[in-house]
């Protein structure tokens, strides 16, 4: 048994009509796109010339670590002294010399640290910093 109010000819509005809202949004979007391209400031300017030079990129930083067991690490990768020598030589050939951050354990052998410094010196790398806490 269905309950009805009013005549069968008059039906209530069951759904909201979204078509006018969509039409308005499309018109606003078109207006926005047209005005965004028109309002682009294209003023002809005669800019002054300067003698400033472009600064170089900051140097690359290489972290070399030495643990207490005389293990050598390039960033976090274990490496031998021969491999370290080859990598330092290849890094030393570039125009922009990298900086070396040497991190040595307090119980590390001084001999290993001295060998790393000698390898860096052979590769013409002079920017060496000792990292501590």
N, C-alpha and C positions, 0 to 999 in steps of 0.2 A: 504494500500500500504506500503510494508516494504522496507526499504532501506538497501542494502547490499554492503559491500566492499569486494572485493577479491572473490576467488573461494568458492564454497560450500564445497569443500574437506578440506579446511584450516579453522578451527574454532579457534577463539582466546581463550585465557585462561581466563575464566570468574571467577574462584574461585582459591584461594590460596590452595595449597596442604599442609595440616598440618601433614600428616603422618610422614614425615622425622623429623619434629620438635619434635613430640611426641616420636619417637624412640630415638632421641638424649637425650631428657630429662629423659627417662627411664634408659638409659645407665649411665647417670651422677648420677642419684639417686642410682643405684646399686653400682657404684664406691664409692659414698659418704658413703653409709651404710657399705661397706666392710672396708674402711679405718677408719671409726669411731670406729669400733670394734677392729681393729688391733692396732690403736694408743692409746688404753687405757693403761695408765702407770701402770704396775704391777711390780714394782721393789721391790724385797725382802729386807726389812729393819728390823734391830733389834733395835726397839725403846727403849729409856731408861725408866725406871720405876720412878715414882714420888710419893711423899707422899701427894700430894694435895688432899683435900677432896672436895666432891661435895657440892656446896652451896645449902642451902635450898631455896625453892621457897619464893618469897616475901610474907609477911603475907597478908591475906585477909583483905579487908577494908570494914567495916560496917558503913554506914552513918545513924545516928539517928538524927532526926530533931524534934524540939519542936516549935510549932507556938505560937502566942500570946494568943490563946484561950486554952492553955495547952493541945493541941492535940499532940500526939506522933506519929512519922512516922518512919518506918523501910524502908530505902531507900526512896521510895515515897509512900509506902503502909501504910495507917492508922492502928494503932495497939494500944491495951490497955496495961496498965502496967503489967498485969498478963501474957499476951501473950509475952511481951517483956522479962519478967523474964524467961519464958520457953525457948525462943530462945537464950537468952544470956547464960543460963545454958547449952544448947546443943552445942553452939559454944565454950564454955569454956572447954569442955571435950576433945577436940582434942589436938594433939601434937603441931600443929602450931597455936599459939594463934593469933587471928585476932586483927587488930587495929580498934578502934572505933573513928570515926569522929563525934563529937557531935556539931550539928548546932542548936543554940537556938536563937529565935527571941529576939530582944532587949527589947521587952515588955513582954517576957515570964516570967512566975512565977518561982522564984528561987526554990521553993519547988519541982516543977516538975523536974528541972535539978538535984537537990540534990537526988531525988528518983532514977533517972536514974543512977547516979554515985554510989549510994548504991547497986542497982541491979547488976551493972557491977562488983563491988567489991565482992559481994556474989558469983558471977560466976567465980571468980579468973581471971578476965580480967583487966589487969593493963595498957595496952597501949591505953590511951585515949587522944585525941587531940581536942581542942576547935577550931572550924572553924569560922573565921570572914572575913570581907572584908577589 
